[in-house]
Amino acid sequence: MKINIGTKGMVEGVSYIRPVRELSVKGSEEDTMLFMVNSLKEEVLAGTDVQQIRKAKKLKKLVRGLTIVLAASIQMAPRAFAATVETTGGGITPDQILEWGRSLAAISVSAGIAMSMVMLGVAGILRMMNKRDMATNLTTDIIKGLVQVLVSVPTVLILFYLAQYMFKNLPALGSLF
């Protein structure tokens, strides 16, 4: 049996490399898969009854685990994977870049706060294990790092707005802001 695979809704003016492709159902790929199934079957049936039961249990565990992972990955796939993309051709604007920067700053601050919580927990565990000096140094470094993470975003934004205010009237740099 042969199957024709083609693009849906071809657009004029676009040159397609292979718009329609034939695919034969019976081929070497299916033969190798069948060979793998047969070899697994022979592997399970070889050996004593106890070995056969063990091998069958191992294969069942493997299939069960693979099924769980595949089911979870299918459920976690966002709808954006199936959505079509519409391009407007507007380009990237400074507002978009600033919005992306704010998103990245929020992500980095969130990650810094989460990491400081985890590391403070580790410092507490070290203190429980009678490593007080190490725990004190670690706690001090964690707090200093957390303050740096929290202060960095407003500092950079203040510097950006200050530069924008100072240089917006210059003819050479006016288009940047």
Buried (B, 14 or more C-beta within 10 A) or exposed (E): EEEEEEEEEEEEEEEEEEEEEEEEEEEEEEEEEEEEEEEEEEEBEEEEEEEBEEBEEEBEEEEEEEEEEEEEEEEEEEEEEEEEEEEEEEEEEEEEEEEEBEEEBEEEBEEBEEBBEEBBEEBEEBBEEEBEEEBEEBBEEBEEBBEEBBEBBEEEBEEEEEEEEEEEEEEEEEEEB
